[in-house]
Amino acid sequence: MGVNCLEYSTLTVSSSSQVLSTTCSPAMPPGTHGAMIVCEDEQWRYRLDGTAPTATEGRLVEAGEEIKFDSWTAPGNNWKSVLKAMRVIRVVNDGALKVHWFD
């Protein structure tokens, strides 16, 4: 991950597609270049191209799964634009996401 954790956010993923960076609380902080996202308790899906996922379309994330967008495993990458485009939606039940934002 990045050198410093800038913020810790939460989001309840619902039946409406949401933009992760602006709907989590608190929103993605300035200077963010990476994130670690944990799926707490329910399946959800995401897309990184700015298109709204559906309950059946998008990358499936299982309860307990962790997703990383970081410059340690992909040196030189700045994930800010990808994270700003990321949209999420639940599969069946509302569930919680926990996000650590890194510089």
ABEGO torsion letter per residue (X at the ends): XBABBABBBBBBBBABBBBAAAABOBBBBBGBABBBBBBAABBBBBBAAGBBBBAABEBBBBBGBBBBBBAAABBGBBAAAAAAABBBBBAABBBBBBBBBBX
